[in-house]
Amino acid sequence: MNTSATQRIQSIDILRGLVMVIMALDHVRDFLHNDAMLHDPLDLKTTTPILFFTRWITHFCAPIFLFLSGLSAGLAGQKRSPAQTSSFLIKRGLWLVAVEVVLITLALSLNPLYNMVFFQVIWAIGISMIILGLLLRISNKIILPLGLLLIVGHDALQYLPQPKNVVSTALLNILFTARLYIIPLPGNHFLAFLYAVLPWTGIMLLGYAVSAWYVNESHQKNRRLALSSTGFLLLIAFILLRSAIGYGDPSPYVSQRNITGSVLAFLNVSKYPPSLQYTCLTLGVGFVFLAVTENSHNRLANLFKVYGKVPFFYYVPHFYLIRIVTIVVFFASGYTVKNIVSPNIPFLFRPATMGFSLGVTYLFWIGIVALLYWPCKWFAGYKQRHRGKWWASYV
């Protein structure tokens, strides 16, 4: 077995598994914390440090996952022709968009009528894969420059005049600026765009470009140095942008009355869409993590690898498991069928005041992640034993 290749794959699986576990915390909080539907956990006027941290730590999940998706696509592409890689990425991207619309929307809303269809991270990953696949048919050389342009430049759009017609406004929101952009459709149906596509595409393109660092298996030391150096440079860039330059986030840093508030305000960068400051912070940590975990073989690393090897298999069921728990909690809390639909909340079985304290929410999070451990471990082994199955690469 090739040692360097094994370590390389391990570090990616460890980081991907870690962000998948952390990601579940935010989703459990959404549906089981008693304050989730009432206040923004990042609002410094109403939050607490632990609640802020609970939400803030999950900010690392989406950008690191997009980056690792691009990195994994680049690694897989080393074994395929550009045409084969392009075809696979386009088909997988279309599949992910379908999953978002059909499976994830149903898991979130539990509404079989699909009155509101959600376009979140899986949609962003799917469209980004399609774009990457199309770019591979043009030239590899444009992938890194375009990725950097999207990451660094999209924040400049806030300084430009805003479009005045409906179509241009919709395209700008869907492609670049959406935080929550809703398009009404006939018959009381709505499309809800939470992830503006192209800033996330830039992150995936960067990941694909970084896969070139893994081509030569004998250069592990140089790769680790490149990863750690890039990570620290990104963190320095974040500090400079946040404290001195001011570019790269729609919400500039404003010092608060006390040290705790000032620290929280400094870290409170914008995810929707992913600002340059947000991307520097999250990917900076991700690069350093990849560098220091290449040789990790401890129990905690092995735990995260289980989830990291089968992220899609983990992602879809974890939503349904959370929602099953939500239904049980709903009826156990004394609610009845007349309370299934709540005003201004698109999620069935989720009254605004239902839920538990943050401590109990953490216990539910640990339990749900633990319940998925053995299914993920089994499926990881199944995929390893059935590598020739075409469908396995889509799950």
C-alpha positions in Angstrom: 0.0 0.0 0.0 1.3 3.5 -0.8 1.9 5.2 2.5 1.7 8.8 1.3 -1.5 8.3 -0.6 -3.1 6.6 2.4 -2.1 9.5 4.7 -3.4 12.0 2.1 -6.8 10.3 2.0 -6.9 10.0 5.7 -6.4 13.7 6.3 -9.2 14.5 3.9 -11.6 11.9 5.5 -10.8 13.1 9.0 -11.5 16.8 8.2 -14.6 15.9 6.2 -15.9 13.7 9.0 -15.2 16.4 11.6 -17.2 19.0 9.7 -20.1 16.5 9.1 -20.3 15.9 12.9 -20.2 19.6 13.7 -22.8 20.3 10.9 -25.3 18.1 12.7 -25.1 20.3 15.7 -26.6 23.2 13.8 -29.4 21.2 12.4 -30.3 19.7 15.8 -30.3 23.2 17.2 -32.6 24.4 14.5 -35.3 21.8 15.4 -34.8 21.1 19.0 -33.5 24.2 20.8 -36.3 26.3 22.3 -34.8 29.6 21.1 -33.9 28.6 17.5 -37.1 30.0 15.9 -37.1 33.1 18.1 -33.7 34.7 17.9 -30.6 34.7 15.7 -27.8 33.1 17.7 -25.3 35.4 16.1 -27.2 38.6 17.2 -24.9 40.1 19.8 -27.8 41.9 21.4 -29.6 38.7 22.4 -27.1 35.9 22.2 -24.8 34.3 24.8 -21.2 33.3 24.2 -22.0 29.6 24.3 -25.0 30.0 22.0 -22.9 32.2 19.6 -20.2 29.5 19.6 -22.7 26.8 18.9 -23.8 28.5 15.7 -20.4 30.0 14.8 -18.4 26.8 14.9 -20.8 25.3 12.3 -19.7 28.1 9.9 -16.6 26.0 9.1 -18.7 23.2 7.7 -20.0 24.4 4.3 -16.8 26.1 3.0 -14.5 23.2 4.1 -16.9 20.7 2.6 -17.0 22.6 -0.7 -13.3 22.9 -0.7 -12.8 19.2 0.0 -15.4 18.3 -2.7 -13.2 20.1 -5.2 -10.0 18.6 -3.8 -11.6 15.1 -4.0 -12.7 15.8 -7.6 -9.1 16.7 -8.5 -7.8 13.5 -6.9 -10.3 11.4 -8.7 -9.5 13.2 -11.9 -5.9 12.0 -11.6 -7.2 8.5 -12.4 -9.5 9.6 -15.2 -9.3 11.5 -18.5 -10.5 15.1 -18.4 -13.5 14.1 -20.4 -14.4 11.3 -18.0 -14.0 13.6 -15.0 -16.1 16.3 -16.6 -18.9 13.8 -17.4 -18.9 12.4 -13.9 -19.0 15.8 -12.2 -21.9 17.0 -14.4 -23.9 13.9 -13.7 -23.2 13.9 -10.0 -24.0 17.6 -9.9 -27.4 17.1 -11.5 -28.0 14.2 -9.1 -27.2 16.4 -6.1 -29.6 19.1 -7.2 -32.3 16.5 -7.5 -31.6 15.3 -4.0 -31.8 18.8 -2.6 -35.1 19.5 -4.2 -36.7 16.1 -3.5 -35.1 14.5 -0.4 -33.7 17.4 1.6 -36.7 19.7 1.1 -39.0 16.9 2.3 -36.8 16.2 5.3 -36.7 19.9 6.3 -40.4 20.7 5.8 -42.1 17.2 6.1 -44.5 18.7 3.7 -45.4 16.2 0.9 -47.0 19.1 -1.1 -43.6 20.8 -1.4 -45.1 24.3 -0.8 -41.6 25.6 -0.2 -38.5 24.1 -2.0 -35.2 24.9 -0.3 -31.9 25.4 -2.2 -29.1 25.1 0.3 -25.6 23.6 0.5 -26.3 20.5 -1.6 -27.7 22.7 -4.3 -24.6 24.8 -4.2 -22.3 21.8 -4.3 -24.3 20.3 -7.3 -24.3 23.5 -9.4 -20.6 24.0 -8.5 -19.8 20.5 -9.7 -21.6 21.1 -13.0 -19.6 24.3 -13.5 -16.4 22.6 -12.7 -17.2 19.8 -15.1 -17.9 22.3 -17.9 -14.7 24.2 -17.1 -12.7 21.0 -17.5 -13.9 20.8 -21.1 -12.4 24.3 -21.7 -9.1 24.3 -19.9 -7.6 23.4 -16.5 -5.7 26.6 -16.6 -8.7 28.9 -16.0 -9.9 27.0 -12.9 -7.6 28.6 -10.2 -7.8 32.2 -11.6 -11.6 32.0 -11.9 -11.9 30.5 -8.4 -9.8 33.2 -6.9 -11.7 35.9 -8.8 -15.0 34.6 -7.4 -13.7 34.3 -3.9 -12.0 37.7 -3.8 -14.1 39.7 -6.1 -17.8 38.9 -5.4 -17.9 41.2 -2.3 -17.2 44.2 -4.7 -20.8 43.7 -6.0 -22.2 45.5 -3.0 -20.5 48.7 -4.1 -22.1 48.6 -7.6 -25.6 49.9 -8.5 -28.3 47.3 -7.9 -30.4 46.0 -10.9 -33.9 47.4 -11.1 -35.8 44.7 -13.1 -37.1 41.5 -11.6 -35.0 39.1 -13.8 -31.7 40.8 -13.1 -32.4 41.0 -9.4 -33.3 37.3 -9.3 -30.1 36.3 -11.2 -28.0 38.5 -8.9 -29.4 37.0 -5.8 -29.3 33.4 -7.0 -25.8 33.6 -8.4 -24.1 36.0 -6.0 -25.8 37.7 -3.1 -28.7 35.6 -1.7 -29.1 35.2 2.0 -32.7 34.2 1.8 -34.2 35.0 -1.6 -37.7 33.7 -2.1 -39.4 33.4 -5.5 -43.2 33.0 -5.3 -44.9 30.6 -7.6 -48.6 30.0 -8.4 -50.6 27.9 -6.0 -49.0 29.0 -2.8 -45.6 27.5 -3.7 -42.2 29.2 -3.2 -38.5 28.6 -4.0 -36.2 29.6 -1.2 -32.5 30.2 -2.1 -30.3 30.3 0.9 -27.0 29.7 -0.9 -25.9 32.0 -3.7 -24.1 29.7 -6.1 -21.0 31.3 -7.5 -19.1 32.4 -4.3 -19.3 28.7 -3.2 -18.2 27.6 -6.7 -15.1 29.6 -6.2 -14.3 27.6 -3.1 -14.7 24.3 -4.9 -12.5 25.5 -7.8 -9.8 26.4 -5.3 -10.0 22.9 -3.8 -9.7 21.4 -7.3 -6.6 23.5 -8.0 -5.0 22.4 -4.6 -5.3 18.8 -5.6 -2.2 19.4 -7.8 -0.2 19.4 -4.5 -1.0 15.8 -4.1 0.2 14.5 -7.5 3.7 13.6 -6.4 3.5 11.2 -3.5 7.2 11.7 -2.5 6.6 15.4 -1.7 4.6 15.0 1.5 6.9 17.3 3.5 6.6 20.1 0.8 2.8 19.6 0.6 2.4 19.9 4.4 4.5 23.1 4.3 2.4 24.5 1.5 -0.8 23.7 3.3 0.2 25.1 6.6 1.8 28.2 5.0 -1.3 28.9 3.0 -3.5 28.4 6.0 -1.6 30.8 8.1 -1.5 33.4 5.3 -5.3 33.1 5.0 -5.7 33.7 8.7 -3.4 36.7 8.6 -5.4 38.0 5.7 -8.6 37.6 7.7 -7.1 39.6 10.6 -5.9 42.3 8.3 -9.2 42.5 6.4 -11.3 42.5 9.5 -9.3 44.9 11.6 -7.7 47.3 9.2 -8.7 47.1 5.5 -12.4 46.6 5.9 -13.0 45.0 2.5 -14.5 41.5 2.2 -17.6 41.5 4.4 -20.9 43.4 4.3 -20.9 43.7 8.1 -17.7 45.6 9.2 -16.2 45.0 12.6 -17.4 47.3 15.3 -15.8 47.0 18.8 -18.2 46.4 21.7 -18.4 47.5 25.3 -16.5 44.5 26.7 -13.7 42.2 25.5 -16.1 39.2 25.1 -18.5 41.2 22.9 -15.6 42.6 20.8 -14.2 39.1 20.2 -17.6 37.8 19.1 -18.0 40.8 16.9 -14.6 40.2 15.3 -15.5 36.6 14.5 -19.0 37.4 13.3 -18.4 37.3 9.6 -21.0 36.7 6.9 -21.8 33.2 5.6 -24.7 34.1 3.3 -23.1 34.6 0.8 -19.6 33.5 2.0 -17.7 36.8 2.3 -13.9 37.0 1.6 -13.2 37.4 5.4 -15.4 34.4 6.2 -13.6 32.3 3.5 -10.1 33.3 4.7 -11.0 32.4 8.3 -12.7 29.0 7.6 -10.4 27.8 4.9 -7.3 29.1 6.8 -8.2 26.7 9.6 -9.0 24.0 7.1 -5.6 24.2 5.4 -3.7 24.0 8.7 -5.9 21.1 9.8 -5.1 19.2 6.6 -1.4 19.8 7.2 -1.3 18.6 10.8 -3.5 15.5 10.3 -1.7 13.7 7.4 -0.1 11.3 9.9 -2.9 11.0 12.4 -3.8 7.5 13.5 -5.5 8.0 16.9 -8.9 6.9 17.9 -10.5 10.3 17.5 -9.2 10.6 13.9 -10.5 7.1 13.2 -13.9 8.1 14.5 -14.2 11.1 12.2 -13.0 9.0 9.3 -16.0 6.8 9.5 -18.3 9.8 8.8 -15.9 11.3 6.3 -15.7 8.3 4.1 -19.5 8.3 3.4 -20.6 12.0 3.8 -23.7 11.7 1.5 -24.8 8.5 3.2 -24.6 10.3 6.5 -26.0 13.7 5.4 -29.4 12.6 4.1 -30.4 10.2 6.9 -29.3 12.5 9.6 -31.9 15.0 8.5 -34.7 12.4 8.6 -33.5 11.1 12.0 -33.6 14.6 13.4 -37.1 15.1 12.1 -38.3 11.8 13.5 -37.0 13.0 16.9 -38.8 16.3 16.3 -42.1 14.5 15.7 -41.7 12.4 18.9 -40.8 15.6 20.9 -43.8 17.4 19.3 -46.4 14.9 20.6 -44.5 14.3 23.9 -44.7 18.0 24.6 -48.4 18.0 24.4 -48.9 19.4 20.9 -51.7 18.0 18.8 -52.4 17.7 15.1 -53.9 21.2 15.0 -50.4 22.5 15.9 -48.6 20.7 13.1 -48.6 23.9 10.9 -47.2 27.0 12.6 -47.7 30.5 11.2 -44.7 31.8 9.3 -42.7 28.6 9.9 -42.2 26.4 6.8 -41.3 23.3 8.9 -44.2 21.1 10.0 -44.1 19.8 13.6 -42.0 22.7 14.7 -43.9 25.3 16.8 -41.8 28.3 17.6 -41.6 27.7 21.3 -41.0 24.0 21.2 -37.7 22.6 22.3 -35.1 22.3 25.1 -32.3 24.1 26.7 -29.0 24.3 24.9 -27.5 21.7 27.1 -30.2 19.1 26.3 -29.9 20.0 22.6 -26.2 19.1 22.8 -27.2 15.7 24.2 -29.6 15.1 21.3 -26.8 16.0 18.9 -24.4 13.5 20.5 -27.1 10.8 20.4 -28.1 11.4 16.8 -24.4 11.3 15.6 -23.8 8.2 17.6 -26.8 6.4 16.2 -25.4 7.0 12.7 -21.9 5.6 13.5 -22.5 1.9 12.8 -24.6 2.4 9.7 -21.8 4.7 8.3 -19.2 2.2 9.3 -21.0 -0.6 7.6 -21.6 1.4 4.4 -18.0 2.5 4.3 -17.0 -1.2 4.4 -19.6 -2.1 1.7 -18.3 0.6 -0.6 -14.7 -0.6 -0.1 -15.8 -4.2 -1.0 -17.9 -3.1 -4.0 -15.8 -0.4 -5.7 -17.0 -1.6 -9.1 -20.6 -0.6 -8.4 -21.3 2.5 -10.5 -24.0 3.8 -8.1 -21.6 3.7 -5.1 -19.9 6.9 -6.3 -23.2 8.7 -6.1 -24.0 7.8 -2.5 
